[in-house]
């Protein structure tokens, strides 16, 4: 999933649009907010508390047609692929609850709290 940090003075809807443009060169419009997620997880044995704003988007240029086209990040560090919802269960997606939630989008924004099992020793 496309992601990044919100810049100072920027709202989350515009941040989503900017990140798509920066990472994939695609113009999108944030249609509506689906979820505000508090995600607790560990990465490289360090605990994180992440806030995510997940939007339904509109493809302004019709570049995301769901034809299996692979889109590459400018640096080549990431590969983005359009995945049909029928195949969503077969992929690794973080946070993992998204596999279930993406097939049944809410009609109003929902606040979710997601806690992965974290086994990090306190220092």
N, CA, C and O atoms as a GROMACS GRO file, in nm:
protein
  492
    1UNK      N    1   0.084  -0.118   0.000
    1UNK     CA    2   0.000   0.000   0.000
    1UNK      C    3   0.089   0.124   0.000
    1UNK      O    4   0.197   0.125   0.059
    2UNK      N    5   0.041   0.225  -0.066
    2UNK     CA    6   0.114   0.351  -0.070
    2UNK      C    7   0.108   0.415   0.068
    2UNK      O    8   0.004   0.412   0.134
    3UNK      N    9   0.218   0.471   0.111
    3UNK     CA   10   0.218   0.535   0.241
    3UNK      C   11   0.329   0.638   0.251
    3UNK      O   12   0.416   0.648   0.165
    4UNK      N   13   0.323   0.713   0.356
    4UNK     CA   14   0.424   0.814   0.379
    4UNK      C   15   0.382   0.903   0.493
    4UNK      O   16   0.282   0.877   0.561
    5UNK      N   17   0.457   1.005   0.514
    5UNK     CA   18   0.429   1.097   0.624
    5UNK      C   19   0.353   1.219   0.574
    5UNK      O   20   0.372   1.265   0.461
    6UNK      N   21   0.268   1.270   0.660
    6UNK     CA   22   0.197   1.394   0.632
    6UNK      C   23   0.293   1.509   0.659
    6UNK      O   24   0.358   1.514   0.764
    7UNK      N   25   0.301   1.601   0.564
    7UNK     CA   26   0.390   1.716   0.581
    7UNK      C   27   0.323   1.821   0.669
    7UNK      O   28   0.201   1.827   0.679
    8UNK      N   29   0.405   1.902   0.733
    8UNK     CA   30   0.355   2.009   0.819
    8UNK      C   31   0.259   2.098   0.741
    8UNK      O   32   0.293   2.147   0.633
    9UNK      N   33   0.139   2.117   0.794
    9UNK     CA   34   0.039   2.200   0.730
    9UNK      C   35  -0.046   2.129   0.626
    9UNK      O   36  -0.136   2.189   0.567
   10UNK      N   37  -0.019   2.000   0.602
   10UNK     CA   38  -0.090   1.922   0.501
   10UNK      C   39  -0.196   1.835   0.568
   10UNK      O   40  -0.171   1.777   0.673
   11UNK      N   41  -0.314   1.825   0.507
   11UNK     CA   42  -0.414   1.734   0.562
   11UNK      C   43  -0.393   1.594   0.504
   11UNK      O   44  -0.325   1.578   0.403
   12UNK      N   45  -0.453   1.494   0.568
   12UNK     CA   46  -0.428   1.355   0.530
   12UNK      C   47  -0.478   1.323   0.389
   12UNK      O   48  -0.414   1.243   0.320
   13UNK      N   49  -0.588   1.381   0.345
   13UNK     CA   50  -0.640   1.354   0.210
   13UNK      C   51  -0.541   1.400   0.104
   13UNK      O   52  -0.517   1.329   0.006
   14UNK      N   53  -0.484   1.519   0.122
   14UNK     CA   54  -0.386   1.568   0.026
   14UNK      C   55  -0.255   1.491   0.034
   14UNK      O   56  -0.185   1.476  -0.066
   15UNK      N   57  -0.220   1.442   0.152
   15UNK     CA   58  -0.099   1.361   0.167
   15UNK      C   59  -0.110   1.233   0.084
   15UNK      O   60  -0.013   1.192   0.021
   16UNK      N   61  -0.227   1.170   0.084
   16UNK     CA   62  -0.249   1.049   0.003
   16UNK      C   63  -0.228   1.081  -0.145
   16UNK      O   64  -0.159   1.007  -0.215
   17UNK      N   65  -0.286   1.190  -0.191
   17UNK     CA   66  -0.273   1.229  -0.331
   17UNK      C   67  -0.128   1.257  -0.367
   17UNK      O   68  -0.080   1.215  -0.472
   18UNK      N   69  -0.057   1.328  -0.279
   18UNK     CA   70   0.084   1.360  -0.304
   18UNK      C   71   0.169   1.234  -0.308
   18UNK      O   72   0.254   1.220  -0.395
   19UNK      N   73   0.146   1.140  -0.214
   19UNK     CA   74   0.225   1.018  -0.209
   19UNK      C   75   0.206   0.933  -0.335
   19UNK      O   76   0.304   0.876  -0.386
   20UNK      N   77   0.085   0.923  -0.387
   20UNK     CA   78   0.063   0.850  -0.513
   20UNK      C   79   0.142   0.915  -0.626
   20UNK      O   80   0.205   0.846  -0.706
   21UNK      N   81   0.138   1.048  -0.631
   21UNK     CA   82   0.211   1.119  -0.736
   21UNK      C   83   0.361   1.098  -0.722
   21UNK      O   84   0.429   1.070  -0.821
   22UNK      N   85   0.413   1.110  -0.600
   22UNK     CA   86   0.557   1.096  -0.577
   22UNK      C   87   0.606   0.953  -0.600
   22UNK      O   88   0.709   0.932  -0.663
   23UNK      N   89   0.532   0.855  -0.550
   23UNK     CA   90   0.580   0.717  -0.555
   23UNK      C   91   0.549   0.646  -0.686
   23UNK      O   92   0.626   0.560  -0.729
   24UNK      N   93   0.437   0.680  -0.750
   24UNK     CA   94   0.398   0.608  -0.872
   24UNK      C   95   0.377   0.698  -0.993
   24UNK      O   96   0.359   0.649  -1.104
   25UNK      N   97   0.380   0.830  -0.972
   25UNK     CA   98   0.356   0.920  -1.083
   25UNK      C   99   0.212   0.917  -1.132
   25UNK      O  100   0.186   0.942  -1.250
   26UNK      N  101   0.119   0.886  -1.043
   26UNK     CA  102  -0.023   0.873  -1.078
   26UNK      C  103  -0.104   0.978  -1.002
   26UNK      O  104  -0.087   0.995  -0.881
   27UNK      N  105  -0.192   1.047  -1.074
   27UNK     CA  106  -0.280   1.145  -1.010
   27UNK      C  107  -0.406   1.075  -0.960
   27UNK      O  108  -0.478   1.011  -1.038
   28UNK      N  109  -0.432   1.088  -0.830
   28UNK     CA  110  -0.554   1.034  -0.771
   28UNK      C  111  -0.622   1.144  -0.690
   28UNK      O  112  -0.561   1.245  -0.657
   29UNK      N  113  -0.748   1.122  -0.659
   29UNK     CA  114  -0.823   1.210  -0.570
   29UNK      C  115  -0.872   1.126  -0.453
   29UNK      O  116  -0.922   1.016  -0.472
   30UNK      N  117  -0.857   1.178  -0.333
   30UNK     CA  118  -0.911   1.111  -0.215
   30UNK      C  119  -1.062   1.126  -0.219
   30UNK      O  120  -1.114   1.237  -0.210
   31UNK      N  121  -1.133   1.014  -0.231
   31UNK     CA  122  -1.278   1.016  -0.242
   31UNK      C  123  -1.342   1.034  -0.104
   31UNK      O  124  -1.417   1.129  -0.080
   32UNK      N  125  -1.311   0.940  -0.014
   32UNK     CA  126  -1.365   0.951   0.123
   32UNK      C  127  -1.279   0.869   0.218
   32UNK      O  128  -1.216   0.771   0.180
   33UNK      N  129  -1.278   0.913   0.343
   33UNK     CA  130  -1.204   0.845   0.448
   33UNK      C  131  -1.278   0.716   0.485
   33UNK      O  132  -1.398   0.718   0.512
   34UNK      N  133  -1.204   0.604   0.486
   34UNK     CA  134  -1.261   0.475   0.525
   34UNK      C  135  -1.230   0.442   0.671
   34UNK      O  136  -1.320   0.411   0.749
   35UNK      N  137  -1.101   0.450   0.707
   35UNK     CA  138  -1.060   0.411   0.841
   35UNK      C  139  -0.954   0.506   0.896
   35UNK      O  140  -0.869   0.557   0.822
   36UNK      N  141  -0.960   0.529   1.025
   36UNK     CA  142  -0.850   0.586   1.101
   36UNK      C  143  -0.801   0.470   1.186
   36UNK      O  144  -0.877   0.415   1.266
   37UNK      N  145  -0.675   0.434   1.170
   37UNK     CA  146  -0.622   0.313   1.233
   37UNK      C  147  -0.512   0.349   1.332
   37UNK      O  148  -0.418   0.421   1.298
   38UNK      N  149  -0.525   0.297   1.453
   38UNK     CA  150  -0.414   0.298   1.549
   38UNK      C  151  -0.354   0.159   1.542
   38UNK      O  152  -0.418   0.062   1.581
   39UNK      N  153  -0.234   0.150   1.493
   39UNK     CA  154  -0.169   0.022   1.469
   39UNK      C  155  -0.049   0.007   1.563
   39UNK      O  156   0.045   0.085   1.557
   40UNK      N  157  -0.055  -0.093   1.648
   40UNK     CA  158   0.055  -0.124   1.741
   40UNK      C  159   0.128  -0.246   1.684
   40UNK      O  160   0.067  -0.351   1.665
   41UNK      N  161   0.258  -0.231   1.658
   41UNK     CA  162   0.334  -0.342   1.600
   41UNK      C  163   0.482  -0.325   1.634
   41UNK      O  164   0.524  -0.222   1.685
   42UNK      N  165   0.559  -0.428   1.604
   42UNK     CA  166   0.704  -0.423   1.624
   42UNK      C  167   0.772  -0.437   1.488
   42UNK      O  168   0.729  -0.515   1.403
   43UNK      N  169   0.878  -0.361   1.469
   43UNK     CA  170   0.959  -0.371   1.348
   43UNK      C  171   1.104  -0.370   1.391
   43UNK      O  172   1.150  -0.277   1.458
   44UNK      N  173   1.178  -0.474   1.352
   44UNK     CA  174   1.318  -0.491   1.395
   44UNK      C  175   1.330  -0.480   1.546
   44UNK      O  176   1.419  -0.413   1.598
   45UNK      N  177   1.241  -0.548   1.615
   45UNK     CA  178   1.239  -0.555   1.762
   45UNK      C  179   1.216  -0.421   1.831
   45UNK      O  180   1.249  -0.405   1.948
   46UNK      N  181   1.159  -0.326   1.760
   46UNK     CA  182   1.128  -0.196   1.819
   46UNK      C  183   0.977  -0.174   1.810
   46UNK      O  184   0.920  -0.187   1.702
   47UNK      N  185   0.911  -0.142   1.923
   47UNK     CA  186   0.766  -0.123   1.920
   47UNK      C  187   0.725   0.011   1.857
   47UNK      O  188   0.791   0.113   1.878
   48UNK      N  189   0.617   0.008   1.780
   48UNK     CA  190   0.565   0.128   1.715
   48UNK      C  191   0.417   0.145   1.746
   48UNK      O  192   0.345   0.047   1.769
   49UNK      N  193   0.373   0.269   1.748
   49UNK     CA  194   0.231   0.305   1.756
   49UNK      C  195   0.208   0.400   1.639
   49UNK      O  196   0.246   0.517   1.644
   50UNK      N  197   0.147   0.348   1.534
   50UNK     CA  198   0.130   0.421   1.408
   50UNK      C  199  -0.016   0.462   1.391
   50UNK      O  200  -0.107   0.387   1.423
   51UNK      N  201  -0.036   0.582   1.339
   51UNK     CA  202  -0.170   0.630   1.305
   51UNK      C  203  -0.180   0.634   1.153
   51UNK      O  204  -0.096   0.693   1.086
   52UNK      N  205  -0.284   0.572   1.098
   52UNK     CA  206  -0.303   0.570   0.953
   52UNK      C  207  -0.441   0.623   0.918
   52UNK      O  208  -0.540   0.596   0.987
   53UNK      N  209  -0.446   0.699   0.811
   53UNK     CA  210  -0.571   0.747   0.755
   53UNK      C  211  -0.586   0.678   0.620
   53UNK      O  212  -0.509   0.706   0.527
   54UNK      N  213  -0.682   0.589   0.608
   54UNK     CA  214  -0.697   0.508   0.486
   54UNK      C  215  -0.818   0.558   0.409
   54UNK      O  216  -0.930   0.561   0.460
   55UNK      N  217  -0.793   0.597   0.284
   55UNK     CA  218  -0.894   0.658   0.198
   55UNK      C  219  -0.930   0.568   0.081
   55UNK      O  220  -0.848   0.491   0.032
   56UNK      N  221  -1.054   0.579   0.037
   56UNK     CA  222  -1.095   0.529  -0.093
   56UNK      C  223  -1.050   0.636  -0.191
   56UNK      O  224  -1.071   0.755  -0.167
   57UNK      N  225  -0.987   0.595  -0.300
   57UNK     CA  226  -0.936   0.694  -0.395
   57UNK      C  227  -1.003   0.679  -0.531
   57UNK      O  228  -1.059   0.574  -0.563
   58UNK      N  229  -0.996   0.786  -0.609
   58UNK     CA  230  -1.041   0.784  -0.748
   58UNK      C  231  -0.918   0.802  -0.836
   58UNK      O  232  -0.835   0.890  -0.813
   59UNK      N  233  -0.907   0.717  -0.937
   59UNK     CA  234  -0.797   0.721  -1.032
   59UNK      C  235  -0.829   0.825  -1.140
   59UNK      O  236  -0.905   0.798  -1.232
   60UNK      N  237  -0.771   0.943  -1.127
   60UNK     CA  238  -0.800   1.055  -1.216
   60UNK      C  239  -0.761   1.025  -1.361
   60UNK      O  240  -0.830   1.066  -1.454
   61UNK      N  241  -0.649   0.954  -1.380
   61UNK     CA  242  -0.596   0.931  -1.515
   61UNK      C  243  -0.627   0.791  -1.569
   61UNK      O  244  -0.580   0.756  -1.677
   62UNK      N  245  -0.706   0.712  -1.497
   62UNK     CA  246  -0.738   0.574  -1.538
   62UNK      C  247  -0.612   0.490  -1.563
   62UNK      O  248  -0.606   0.414  -1.660
   63UNK      N  249  -0.513   0.503  -1.476
   63UNK     CA  250  -0.391   0.424  -1.488
   63UNK      C  251  -0.394   0.298  -1.403
   63UNK      O  252  -0.309   0.210  -1.418
   64UNK      N  253  -0.492   0.288  -1.314
   64UNK     CA  254  -0.504   0.170  -1.228
   64UNK      C  255  -0.626   0.090  -1.273
   64UNK      O  256  -0.731   0.094  -1.210
   65UNK      N  257  -0.611   0.019  -1.381
   65UNK     CA  258  -0.723  -0.052  -1.441
   65UNK      C  259  -0.742  -0.194  -1.389
   65UNK      O  260  -0.837  -0.260  -1.428
   66UNK      N  261  -0.653  -0.241  -1.302
   66UNK     CA  262  -0.667  -0.376  -1.250
   66UNK      C  263  -0.630  -0.482  -1.351
   66UNK      O  264  -0.687  -0.592  -1.349
   67UNK      N  265  -0.537  -0.451  -1.441
   67UNK     CA  266  -0.499  -0.547  -1.544
   67UNK      C  267  -0.372  -0.624  -1.509
   67UNK      O  268  -0.313  -0.687  -1.596
   68UNK      N  269  -0.330  -0.620  -1.383
   68UNK     CA  270  -0.211  -0.692  -1.340
   68UNK      C  271  -0.082  -0.618  -1.368
   68UNK      O  272   0.026  -0.672  -1.344
   69UNK      N  273  -0.091  -0.497  -1.418
   69UNK     CA  274   0.028  -0.419  -1.448
   69UNK      C  275   0.108  -0.395  -1.320
   69UNK      O  276   0.052  -0.362  -1.216
   70UNK      N  277   0.239  -0.412  -1.329
   70UNK     CA  278   0.326  -0.389  -1.215
   70UNK      C  279   0.379  -0.247  -1.222
   70UNK      O  280   0.432  -0.205  -1.324
   71UNK      N  281   0.364  -0.174  -1.113
   71UNK     CA  282   0.412  -0.037  -1.106
   71UNK      C  283   0.531  -0.034  -1.011
   71UNK      O  284   0.523  -0.086  -0.900
   72UNK      N  285   0.640   0.027  -1.052
   72UNK     CA  286   0.761   0.028  -0.969
   72UNK      C  287   0.784   0.164  -0.906
   72UNK      O  288   0.757   0.268  -0.965
   73UNK      N  289   0.834   0.160  -0.784
   73UNK     CA  290   0.874   0.282  -0.713
   73UNK      C  291   0.992   0.344  -0.787
   73UNK      O  292   1.071   0.272  -0.848
   74UNK      N  293   1.004   0.474  -0.782
   74UNK     CA  294   1.111   0.546  -0.851
   74UNK      C  295   1.248   0.490  -0.817
   74UNK      O  296   1.333   0.477  -0.906
   75UNK      N  297   1.272   0.455  -0.689
   75UNK     CA  298   1.401   0.403  -0.647
   75UNK      C  299   1.415   0.254  -0.678
   75UNK      O  300   1.524   0.199  -0.665
   76UNK      N  301   1.307   0.190  -0.718
   76UNK     CA  302   1.312   0.047  -0.742
   76UNK      C  303   1.311  -0.035  -0.615
   76UNK      O  304   1.331  -0.157  -0.621
   77UNK      N  305   1.288   0.028  -0.501
   77UNK     CA  306   1.288  -0.044  -0.373
   77UNK      C  307   1.160  -0.121  -0.349
   77UNK      O  308   1.159  -0.221  -0.277
   78UNK      N  309   1.051  -0.077  -0.409
   78UNK     CA  310   0.921  -0.139  -0.387
   78UNK      C  311   0.859  -0.173  -0.521
   78UNK      O  312   0.884  -0.107  -0.621
   79UNK      N  313   0.778  -0.278  -0.521
   79UNK     CA  314   0.698  -0.312  -0.638
   79UNK      C  315   0.552  -0.306  -0.596
   79UNK      O  316   0.512  -0.371  -0.499
   80UNK      N  317   0.474  -0.229  -0.668
   80UNK     CA  318   0.332  -0.217  -0.641
   80UNK      C  319   0.256  -0.289  -0.751
   80UNK      O  320   0.286  -0.273  -0.869
   81UNK      N  321   0.158  -0.369  -0.712
   81UNK     CA  322   0.079  -0.442  -0.810
   81UNK      C  323  -0.068  -0.431  -0.775
   81UNK      O  324  -0.106  -0.444  -0.659
   82UNK      N  325  -0.150  -0.406  -0.875
   82UNK     CA  326  -0.295  -0.405  -0.857
   82UNK      C  327  -0.338  -0.548  -0.833
   82UNK      O  328  -0.312  -0.635  -0.915
   83UNK      N  329  -0.406  -0.573  -0.721
   83UNK     CA  330  -0.450  -0.708  -0.685
   83UNK      C  331  -0.602  -0.712  -0.685
   83UNK      O  332  -0.666  -0.636  -0.612
   84UNK      N  333  -0.662  -0.799  -0.766
   84UNK     CA  334  -0.808  -0.814  -0.761
   84UNK      C  335  -0.850  -0.861  -0.622
   84UNK      O  336  -0.779  -0.940  -0.559
   85UNK      N  337  -0.964  -0.815  -0.574
   85UNK     CA  338  -1.011  -0.852  -0.440
   85UNK      C  339  -1.022  -1.003  -0.422
   85UNK      O  340  -1.006  -1.053  -0.310
   86UNK      N  341  -1.049  -1.076  -0.530
   86UNK     CA  342  -1.059  -1.222  -0.518
   86UNK      C  343  -0.927  -1.286  -0.478
   86UNK      O  344  -0.926  -1.397  -0.424
   87UNK      N  345  -0.814  -1.217  -0.501
   87UNK     CA  346  -0.682  -1.272  -0.468
   87UNK      C  347  -0.622  -1.211  -0.341
   87UNK      O  348  -0.509  -1.244  -0.305
   88UNK      N  349  -0.696  -1.125  -0.274
   88UNK     CA  350  -0.641  -1.050  -0.161
   88UNK      C  351  -0.596  -1.142  -0.046
   88UNK      O  352  -0.500  -1.110   0.024
   89UNK      N  353  -0.664  -1.254  -0.027
   89UNK     CA  354  -0.629  -1.348   0.080
   89UNK      C  355  -0.492  -1.411   0.059
   89UNK      O  356  -0.429  -1.456   0.155
   90UNK      N  357  -0.444  -1.416  -0.064
   90UNK     CA  358  -0.320  -1.485  -0.097
   90UNK      C  359  -0.195  -1.399  -0.080
   90UNK      O  360  -0.084  -1.450  -0.093
   91UNK      N  361  -0.211  -1.272  -0.051
   91UNK     CA  362  -0.094  -1.185  -0.043
   91UNK      C  363  -0.062  -1.146   0.101
   91UNK      O  364  -0.147  -1.154   0.190
   92UNK      N  365   0.062  -1.105   0.122
   92UNK     CA  366   0.103  -1.052   0.251
   92UNK      C  367   0.068  -0.903   0.253
   92UNK      O  368   0.115  -0.827   0.168
   93UNK      N  369  -0.014  -0.864   0.348
   93UNK     CA  370  -0.061  -0.727   0.356
   93UNK      C  371  -0.059  -0.684   0.502
   93UNK      O  372  -0.113  -0.753   0.588
   94UNK      N  373   0.003  -0.572   0.529
   94UNK     CA  374   0.011  -0.521   0.666
   94UNK      C  375  -0.056  -0.386   0.675
   94UNK      O  376  -0.038  -0.303   0.586
   95UNK      N  377  -0.131  -0.360   0.778
   95UNK     CA  378  -0.175  -0.452   0.882
   95UNK      C  379  -0.265  -0.562   0.824
   95UNK      O  380  -0.342  -0.538   0.731
   96UNK      N  381  -0.254  -0.681   0.881
   96UNK     CA  382  -0.320  -0.799   0.824
   96UNK      C  383  -0.473  -0.793   0.824
   96UNK      O  384  -0.536  -0.862   0.744
   97UNK      N  385  -0.534  -0.712   0.911
   97UNK     CA  386  -0.680  -0.702   0.913
   97UNK      C  387  -0.736  -0.645   0.782
   97UNK      O  388  -0.854  -0.662   0.753
   98UNK      N  389  -0.651  -0.577   0.703
   98UNK     CA  390  -0.698  -0.515   0.579
   98UNK      C  391  -0.750  -0.617   0.478
   98UNK      O  392  -0.840  -0.585   0.400
   99UNK      N  393  -0.695  -0.738   0.478
   99UNK     CA  394  -0.743  -0.840   0.384
   99UNK      C  395  -0.893  -0.862   0.400
   99UNK      O  396  -0.966  -0.876   0.302
  100UNK      N  397  -0.939  -0.866   0.524
  100UNK     CA  398  -1.082  -0.886   0.552
  100UNK      C  399  -1.162  -0.757   0.527
  100UNK      O  400  -1.269  -0.761   0.468
  101UNK      N  401  -1.109  -0.646   0.572
  101UNK     CA  402  -1.183  -0.519   0.566
  101UNK      C  403  -1.199  -0.464   0.423
  101UNK      O  404  -1.300  -0.401   0.394
  102UNK      N  405  -1.102  -0.488   0.336
  102UNK     CA  406  -1.108  -0.432   0.201
  102UNK      C  407  -1.220  -0.489   0.115
  102UNK      O  408  -1.261  -0.426   0.017
  103UNK      N  409  -1.269  -0.606   0.149
  103UNK     CA  410  -1.378  -0.665   0.070
  103UNK      C  411  -1.515  -0.617   0.117
  103UNK      O  412  -1.617  -0.649   0.055
  104UNK      N  413  -1.520  -0.540   0.226
  104UNK     CA  414  -1.646  -0.489   0.279
  104UNK      C  415  -1.623  -0.348   0.333
  104UNK      O  416  -1.610  -0.329   0.454
  105UNK      N  417  -1.618  -0.250   0.244
  105UNK     CA  418  -1.585  -0.113   0.282
  105UNK      C  419  -1.698  -0.051   0.365
  105UNK      O  420  -1.815  -0.071   0.335
  106UNK      N  421  -1.661   0.025   0.469
  106UNK     CA  422  -1.763   0.090   0.551
  106UNK      C  423  -1.827   0.207   0.477
  106UNK      O  424  -1.765   0.267   0.389
  107UNK      N  425  -1.950   0.240   0.513
  107UNK     CA  426  -2.020   0.353   0.450
  107UNK      C  427  -1.985   0.485   0.520
  107UNK      O  428  -2.006   0.592   0.464
  108UNK      N  429  -1.933   0.476   0.642
  108UNK     CA  430  -1.890   0.593   0.718
  108UNK      C  431  -1.750   0.564   0.774
  108UNK      O  432  -1.715   0.447   0.790
  109UNK      N  433  -1.670   0.666   0.803
  109UNK     CA  434  -1.537   0.642   0.859
  109UNK      C  435  -1.544   0.564   0.991
  109UNK      O  436  -1.632   0.588   1.074
  110UNK      N  437  -1.449   0.472   1.007
  110UNK     CA  438  -1.443   0.387   1.126
  110UNK      C  439  -1.306   0.401   1.191
  110UNK      O  440  -1.204   0.402   1.122
  111UNK      N  441  -1.305   0.412   1.323
  111UNK     CA  442  -1.181   0.414   1.400
  111UNK      C  443  -1.149   0.270   1.440
  111UNK      O  444  -1.230   0.205   1.507
  112UNK      N  445  -1.032   0.221   1.402
  112UNK     CA  446  -0.991   0.084   1.435
  112UNK      C  447  -0.865   0.088   1.521
  112UNK      O  448  -0.777   0.172   1.500
  113UNK      N  449  -0.858  -0.003   1.616
  113UNK     CA  450  -0.737  -0.022   1.696
  113UNK      C  451  -0.689  -0.163   1.669
  113UNK      O  452  -0.760  -0.260   1.695
  114UNK      N  453  -0.568  -0.173   1.615
  114UNK     CA  454  -0.512  -0.303   1.578
  114UNK      C  455  -0.383  -0.326   1.656
  114UNK      O  456  -0.290  -0.245   1.650
  115UNK      N  457  -0.378  -0.436   1.729
  115UNK     CA  458  -0.258  -0.467   1.809
  115UNK      C  459  -0.202  -0.601   1.767
  115UNK      O  460  -0.264  -0.706   1.789
  116UNK      N  461  -0.084  -0.598   1.706
  116UNK     CA  462  -0.013  -0.722   1.676
  116UNK      C  463   0.052  -0.769   1.805
  116UNK      O  464   0.078  -0.690   1.895
  117UNK      N  465   0.076  -0.899   1.812
  117UNK     CA  466   0.148  -0.951   1.929
  117UNK      C  467   0.291  -0.899   1.923
  117UNK      O  468   0.364  -0.924   1.826
  118UNK      N  469   0.329  -0.828   2.026
  118UNK     CA  470   0.463  -0.769   2.031
  118UNK      C  471   0.540  -0.834   2.144
  118UNK      O  472   0.499  -0.831   2.260
  119UNK      N  473   0.653  -0.894   2.109
  119UNK     CA  474   0.739  -0.953   2.211
  119UNK      C  475   0.874  -0.885   2.206
  119UNK      O  476   0.970  -0.935   2.146
  120UNK      N  477   0.881  -0.769   2.268
  120UNK     CA  478   1.003  -0.691   2.273
  120UNK      C  479   1.043  -0.677   2.419
  120UNK      O  480   0.962  -0.638   2.504
  121UNK      N  481   1.168  -0.710   2.447
  121UNK     CA  482   1.214  -0.700   2.586
  121UNK      C  483   1.239  -0.555   2.622
  121UNK      O  484   1.299  -0.480   2.546
  122UNK      N  485   1.192  -0.517   2.740
  122UNK     CA  486   1.213  -0.380   2.788
  122UNK      C  487   1.359  -0.360   2.823
  122UNK      O  488   1.426  -0.449   2.875
  123UNK      N  489   1.407  -0.241   2.793
  123UNK     CA  490   1.547  -0.211   2.826
  123UNK      C  491   1.556  -0.138   2.956
  123UNK      O  492   1.666  -0.104   3.000
   0.00000   0.00000   0.00000
